[in-house]
Amino acid sequence: MVVQYQGEQYGKATIFTIRIIGNNLSKSSSNYQIDLLVGDKKLPTFTTGIHQSLSNCLKEIYLFRKHHGITFEASSEKVAPLLVPYDLVLYNYNKYALFMA
């Protein structure tokens, strides 16, 4: 799943891409890998790129944004058309973590 936001980093307007890769290991567990990109450049995040929940992935992106002067405009959200419907439902349920106060 790929989601894009317009935003700023240290006052410079840019487009940010969040790439979420879900790896279903079994019926009872999943792992998620998340990447944050500016253009084609992947930004390093704080911890491992693999998490047991999408919520934890998005919280990590929030913390990275907070410490690196990055803001997203929530109204600019664009979701790539090729995705698994369940991923979109799960993302919409957990995306509050990107915009915590």
C-alpha positions as CSV (number, residue, x, y, z in Angstrom):
1,M,0.0,0.0,0.0
2,V,1.3,3.4,-0.9
3,V,0.0,6.7,0.6
4,Q,1.3,10.2,-0.4
5,Y,1.0,13.5,1.5
6,Q,2.1,17.0,0.6
7,G,3.9,18.7,3.4
8,E,7.0,20.5,4.5
9,Q,10.4,19.7,6.0
10,Y,12.1,22.6,7.7
11,G,9.9,25.0,5.7
12,K,10.6,23.4,2.3
13,A,7.5,22.1,0.5
14,T,7.7,18.5,-0.7
15,I,5.8,15.3,-1.2
16,F,6.2,12.4,1.3
17,T,5.4,8.8,0.4
18,I,4.6,6.2,3.0
19,R,5.0,2.6,1.7
20,I,3.5,-0.1,3.8
21,I,4.3,-3.8,3.2
22,G,2.2,-6.3,5.1
23,N,3.8,-9.8,5.4
24,N,1.2,-12.3,6.7
25,L,3.2,-15.0,8.4
26,S,0.2,-17.0,9.6
27,K,-3.5,-16.7,10.2
28,S,-2.8,-15.4,13.7
29,S,0.0,-12.9,13.1
30,S,1.3,-10.3,10.6
31,N,4.4,-8.2,10.3
32,Y,4.5,-4.8,8.7
33,Q,7.4,-3.0,7.1
34,I,7.1,0.8,6.5
35,D,9.2,3.2,4.5
36,L,9.1,7.0,4.5
37,L,10.3,8.5,1.3
38,V,10.9,12.1,0.1
39,G,10.9,11.8,-3.7
40,D,12.8,8.6,-4.4
41,K,15.0,8.9,-1.3
42,K,14.2,6.6,1.7
43,L,14.5,8.3,5.0
44,P,16.0,6.4,7.9
45,T,13.6,5.9,10.8
46,F,14.5,5.3,14.5
47,T,14.0,1.6,15.0
48,T,13.6,-1.6,12.9
49,G,11.6,-1.4,9.8
50,I,9.5,-4.4,10.8
51,H,6.6,-4.1,13.4
52,Q,3.9,-6.5,14.6
53,S,1.2,-3.8,14.2
54,L,0.4,-1.1,11.7
55,S,-0.3,1.2,14.6
56,N,3.3,0.9,15.8
57,C,4.6,1.6,12.3
58,L,2.6,4.8,12.0
59,K,3.6,5.9,15.5
60,E,7.2,5.5,14.5
61,I,6.6,7.7,11.4
62,Y,5.0,10.3,13.7
63,L,8.0,10.4,16.1
64,F,10.4,10.7,13.1
65,R,8.4,13.6,11.7
66,K,8.3,15.3,15.1
67,H,12.1,15.2,15.5
68,H,12.9,16.1,11.9
69,G,10.6,19.1,11.3
70,I,8.3,17.3,8.9
71,T,4.6,18.2,8.6
72,F,1.9,16.4,6.5
73,E,-1.3,18.1,5.2
74,A,-4.0,15.5,6.1
75,S,-6.2,16.9,3.3
76,S,-3.6,16.1,0.6
77,E,-3.8,12.3,1.2
78,K,-3.6,10.2,-2.0
79,V,-3.8,6.5,-1.8
80,A,-2.4,4.4,-4.7
81,P,-5.2,2.5,-6.4
82,L,-3.6,-0.9,-6.3
83,L,-4.1,-2.2,-2.8
84,V,-5.7,-4.9,-0.7
85,P,-9.1,-3.5,0.6
86,Y,-8.3,-4.8,4.1
87,D,-5.0,-2.7,4.2
88,L,-7.0,0.4,3.5
89,V,-9.5,-0.3,6.2
90,L,-6.7,-1.0,8.7
91,Y,-4.7,2.1,7.6
92,N,-7.8,4.4,8.0
93,Y,-8.4,2.9,11.4
94,N,-4.8,3.6,12.6
95,K,-3.8,6.7,10.7
96,Y,-4.7,8.9,13.7
97,A,-1.2,8.0,14.9
98,L,0.3,10.1,12.1
99,F,-1.5,13.2,13.3
100,M,-1.3,13.0,17.1
101,A,-1.1,16.3,18.8
